[in-house]
Amino acid sequence: MSGVIYYKFKSQKDPSRITFDGTIGMSVFDVKREIIMQKKLGNGLDFDLLLYNANSNEEYDDDTFIIPRSTSVIVRRVPAQKSGKGTAARYVSGAPKTTGARSDSVKRPVPMLQKKAPITSGESNINKSPSSSEDAAIQQMFQVSSDQWRETQDKMASATPIYKPNQRRIAASVPDKPPPPGYICYRCGQKGHWIQACPTNADPNYDGKPRVKRTTGIPRSFLKNVERPAEGDAANIMINAEGDYVVVQPDVASWETYQSRKAALTANDVYKMQPPNISLACTLCKKLARNACRTPCCDKLFCEECIQTALLDSDFECPNCHRKDVLLDTLNPDYQKQREIEAVVKSVLGSNSKNSDKVGTSDDNNTPMSEKRKREDDDANGPNKFAARSSAVFSKATAEPAFKSAMAIPDMPSMPHVQGFPAPFPPFMMPGLPQMPPMMMNAIAGQVYHNNRNPPRTNSRPSNASVPPPSSLHKNPPTKTN
């Protein structure tokens, strides 16, 4: 008669079964062996296998204990205490341990572990839950690994290196000539030796950080030669290609230029100032009226942008007299005030003593496009409009022939070596064209020679010439030609 023992892992949903012959039960050793064989867990050198009762969570730590049939057990696989020393290997090899329980191996004391974390509770692993015992085993494994690594580090630190004769170490070849005068060892920052023969190569306490900085990418005009710095004052010191100690100078000229540009007034700055005359101020912003215009209702002076924004926000109501239906196209530009305001702006910019040579550029760059268009219109419609138009026409007339002459296609060169050869035909050896075969050249030359010797006949003849008899020319009578 056969019996069955049910088992499952913690992550397994449905239990598996072990079938055996007998009515009593099966030993813990045989159950673990069957589980390893069925689940194909390997040789068992890297893990330990634990069995617990599914109802009481009691661990079966004795391999000789008989598990009754129809019993459900929970299987847990935990990492081995030492790499390659897993206790599950003896179940695979078939050598049972009959003189002791597995709890002795689990509770084997570790000296360093007991010193750092002594066990204060007298409760055994049998009374603990499976999850707590598993977590404790994992923590114990990590602690043992860290202790072993710490011991290994201590041994390596106190050990003396031994160089074997068969170990070949490729040493850097040191040049046999002395270094040039400007050569610097970029390892220690000193002169007089090659970097392959630096005294710090055999120093185990050397950190290996470069002691000098190179001047790669820095213009020479920004570098200034200095004396050799002290050992601790070489933070900003660099060495150039000649081996001299240099420091970087600030670009004073560029900084002064930037400061002068920043301090120079622009047209926008002048428009934001308080106007010298109240008649040139905008009614809304109280600044110089930019693109000055007047309303048709109250004839007040406004900036073009200010009045347009106010009308759009107030449903086309005048902000001064509150008249309705003041449309944007009814605003009247005041050209006289615009010219006066431009004169004020130019006078303020001209009186600025800082960077006066760049005022015109900044003024033109910051002038609105509407003012630029108005200036162009005034120049075109002013008293010098005919001179401006004539200069534009003259510049256009002088530019077109030059453009045409630059874009004209050159004439094809003639071929004097072939008499009577047409000039527009390209030469034989023109770059970019394939060479003409000699047979074709001879054929063309022969055709030209034949045409020169025998000119083509024409149908024109004198009016008094007599028509030859038909028998002398053709068998059929000739047709009349016009």
Buried (B, 14 or more C-beta within 10 A) or exposed (E): EEBEBBBBBEEEEEBBEBEBEEEEBBBBBBBBBBBBEEBEBEEBBBBBBBBBBBEEBBBBBBBEBBBEBEBBBBBBBBBBBEEEEBBBBBBBEEEBBEEEBBBEBBEEEBEBBEEEEEEEEEEEBEEBEBEEBBEBBEEBBEBBBEBEEEEEEEEEEEEEEEEEEEEEEEEEEEEEEEBEEEBBBBBBBBBEBBBEEBEBEEEEEEEEEEBBBEBEEBEEEEBEEEEEBEEEEBEEBBBBEEEBBBEBEEEEEEEEEEEEBEEBBBBBBBBEEEBEEEEBBBBBBEBBBBBBBBBEBBEBBBBBBBBBEBBEEEEBBBBBEEEEEBEEEEBEBBEEBBEBBBEBBBEBBEEBEEBEEBBEEBBEEBBBEEBEEBEEEEEEEEEEEEEBEEEEEEEEEEEEEEEEEEEEEEEEEEBEEBEEBEEEEEBBEEEEEEEEEEEEBEEBBEEBEEEEEEEEEEEEEEEEEEEEEEEEEEEEEEEEEE
